[in-house]
Amino acid sequence: MKQALSLLILFFSISLCAQTKVSGVVVDNFGIAVPYANVMFPGSTEGTITNEEGRFYLESDNTYTTLNISLLGYTTKEIQLDKKVNYGLEIELTEGEELDEVVLYSGKQPKKGNPAIAILKKIWAKKRQNGVYLFDQYKYDKYEKIEFDFNTIDSAFMNKKLFKGMEFIFDEVDTSNVTGKTYLPIFINESLAEVYGDNKLNEKIEKLKANKNSGFSTNQSIIAYVKDLYAEYNIYNNYIKLFNKSFVSPLSKTGVDVYNYVLSDSAFIDNKWCYNIIYYPRRKNEMTFKGNFWVNDTTFAVKDINMQASKSANVNWVKELYIEQEFEVLNDSVFLLKRDYLLSDFSLRKKEESKGLYGKRTTVYDNYVFNEEKAKSFYTKRIDPYNPVVYDRDSTFWEQNRLEKLNDDEKGVYKMLDTLKTVPKFKRLYDLATILVSGYVEFPKINFDYGPIYSSFGFNEAEGVRLRAGGRTYFGPNDPWRIEGYTAYGFRDQKFKYGISAKWLLDRKNRLIVEAGTRRDIEQLGVSLTSTNDVLGRSFASSAIFTAGSNNTLTDINLTTFGVGYEPVKNLRLRTGLTFRTLKSALPDDFNLDYVDPEAPGGIASQTKQFDIKMELDYTPGRKTIGYGVDRNDVNRNYARLFLLYTSGLKGFLESDFNYEKLQFYYRQPFQLGGLGRAITTVEAGKTFGEVPLGLLSPIPGNQTYFSIFNTFPNLNFYEFVTDTYVSGQLEHNFNGRLLARIPFLKKLNLREIVGIRGVWGEISDENIALSAPAGAILRAPTDKVYYEYSFGIANILKIIRIDFNFRGNYFKIPDARKFSVTGNLEFVF
């Protein structure tokens, strides 16, 4: 009763703030939903369009007593609004004559002679002559607020046992002005920054002035994930990237092929004569929006735009997606972005009544200044990523500097969330969520995390069943030093393994890091051409429970490393390291690493001792990170990577066995190809100078697991090809359902097609073959012709399953060659 009374009070208070609210569904004579009908408050520019299910929601601060619903081919209907809040209306349109007034058209619209497209072409011509692009330099203040809320809150939800002892949180329930649904805030983040740009230098920099968190404020992985979801976009670009998908912008040059456009109205907006253009998708299941925008009649700059993603768009877990941007008129020719609002409704199902989570981002821009030139060094110089003052601004500062004031409900969120974190039951739920996301169990009293829990169990032919326990020091997300370690036990070989690693950040600004570690373990080497010195890293193939064929090519490795890393410029990391390894077969009866050694008993050595000096260059342009400690989280994932590795072996030092040099190159580049989907490609090349045994050569990475692992060859067995010189390339392209969405009986499944091709050429010298001849294995390289594979895959099966069908292209006569394989994965992607 108490909760129901709270809801009544809530709705009463909302009705006092917003003068008119209305929602419902529009249907035809047969009760079939009418999509893209025009819903307007008469005599105003306030309106919306029904979605693909005929549903709409409309809200205004003004008071209206009538509502107009119109669509070409139907008789316009006027509905009387007896109350300020009118929810759940069902409005029936009857077929009738076309009307003289402007209405929204249904069906495909012509491209030739369409005045809306004529206006669109002028927008394309002027898009680089609007906003900040008109000036050589610019500066503005940027205020951003990101909020996450539970939605579709009702009395049944509030009475769940889950919330017993936390009922006070429902005092903060609010109603969305976009969907009309109730919601409960659970996370809020505010930031204030100064942005500087130079169009002549093509440089841009953002200086953070203040940041404030509540809710999951200390969990940087969650914050990084949120920021990755809501990357910045430009409506004038051909594609708007959201959730790692490329939506076709309604202002795109390719928009005429995927949208219908209608010139709907014209009116004065802020004393500027503007045209109103309505747009909606030509086809379902594509990455498109519906909505309308107002554009000026002389500058052809957009004044206001709203975009609502098509419900049939192939995006998982997102039920609604709404974008609204407002531009202010600086003078007769300059329109500047003033406010950007994005709302996404995350839910396991897309049914109207299903509960979910709102993600909302509001960005406000103000205090524009132009043509104040600054030196290039201003944009390129390193900035300390952490200033304690930025994260410790008091309430007075925020009250004076927020570009958009918090409403009463938002002010209450901070207090509510801070109180909630003191409730033991909520803390347990939060800890569980943290474990699932990070993979670590936190023990804050001793500053220790146990995990990662997902590595606790494994299996291979040398160890049999393998159990692992480990952990790390953890005082906070920005620790300047960290120690990690683990121990593991194999029940078949009855041996303990271990690893320990330590890192220390000496200089935060230039990322000067000293690290050292040691490990003794069983490892499947040769699953990556360009390996790093990560002491605790472990390939998936080393513990795969099920494998294609016998996985007996395992190595017993004892590794000790020391290194110093330095980042002289952002995203450019230099590292010098020392490593000492001993390598021997973990299953000598099935696989050995013997080599010719005249000084060994019998002239054969079965263990390799090797001391190496390594120098690395790791360049990741476009990479964004969060945090300033020794370990950081990535904010974005689709950045390029260029990696160079030089290795020099020193024979005799610490009884090292070989003199050699190795040079390796790795390049990874993701591509967003607009409506064609996304691709990822890698190129690798390497050469070893000098004579070395099998353990120090470069096996082409096979994959004997049943999992799809990018940058491996799923039809190659481990050590099937071994090289000292190689060039490899791989390409994988995900069409994001563009092709399958056009097949009638498949499009509702939202499947996504993936194609891949990979190839490698390499060689191995006669000297290296002779050196490792006692190993009993035939060492071969793909020298005569490039070895290649190709694959076809279907992803998004039941939203989480991916299956790839992999075909071998040549070298069929090699013993035990696998011509075909099926691999798969569980993928939780949008």
Secondary structure as UniProt FT lines:
FT   HELIX           2..17
FT   STRAND          20..27
FT   TURN            29..30
FT   TURN            35..36
FT   STRAND          38..40
FT   TURN            42..43
FT   STRAND          47..49
FT   TURN            52..53
FT   STRAND          55..60
FT   STRAND          66..70
FT   TURN            72..73
FT   STRAND          77..80
FT   STRAND          85..92
FT   TURN            112..113
FT   HELIX           115..126
FT   HELIX           127..129
FT   HELIX           131..134
FT   STRAND          137..151
FT   HELIX           155..158
FT   HELIX           161..163
FT   TURN            164..165
FT   HELIX           167..172
FT   STRAND          174..175
FT   TURN            177..179
FT   STRAND          182..198
FT   TURN            199..202
FT   STRAND          203..214
FT   TURN            217..218
FT   HELIX           220..229
FT   TURN            235..236
FT   STRAND          239..242
FT   TURN            243..244
FT   STRAND          245..248
FT   TURN            250..251
FT   TURN            253..254
FT   HELIX           255..258
FT   STRAND          259..269
FT   TURN            270..271
FT   STRAND          272..281
FT   STRAND          289..296
FT   TURN            297..299
FT   STRAND          302..309
FT   TURN            311..312
FT   TURN            316..317
FT   STRAND          318..329
FT   STRAND          335..346
FT   TURN            352..353
FT   STRAND          356..370
FT   HELIX           376..380
FT   TURN            388..391
FT   HELIX           395..401
FT   HELIX           408..420
FT   TURN            421..422
FT   HELIX           424..438
FT   STRAND          441..443
FT   HELIX           444..446
FT   STRAND          448..450
FT   HELIX           453..455
FT   STRAND          457..460
FT   TURN            461..463
FT   STRAND          464..473
FT   TURN            477..478
FT   STRAND          481..490
FT   TURN            491..494
FT   STRAND          495..507
FT   TURN            508..511
FT   STRAND          512..523
FT   HELIX           540..542
FT   STRAND          555..569
FT   TURN            570..571
FT   STRAND          572..585
FT   TURN            588..590
FT   STRAND          595..596
FT   TURN            598..599
FT   HELIX           601..603
FT   STRAND          604..605
FT   STRAND          608..619
FT   TURN            621..622
FT   STRAND          625..626
FT   STRAND          633..634
FT   STRAND          641..649
FT   TURN            651..652
FT   HELIX           653..655
FT   STRAND          660..672
FT   HELIX           674..676
FT   STRAND          678..689
FT   HELIX           694..696
FT   STRAND          698..699
FT   TURN            710..711
FT   TURN            714..715
FT   TURN            718..719
FT   STRAND          722..723
FT   STRAND          725..734
FT   TURN            736..739
FT   HELIX           740..742
FT   TURN            744..746
FT   HELIX           747..749
FT   STRAND          752..763
FT   HELIX           766..771
FT   HELIX           773..775
FT   STRAND          787..797
FT   TURN            798..800
FT   STRAND          801..808
FT   TURN            812..813
FT   TURN            815..816
FT   STRAND          820..826
//
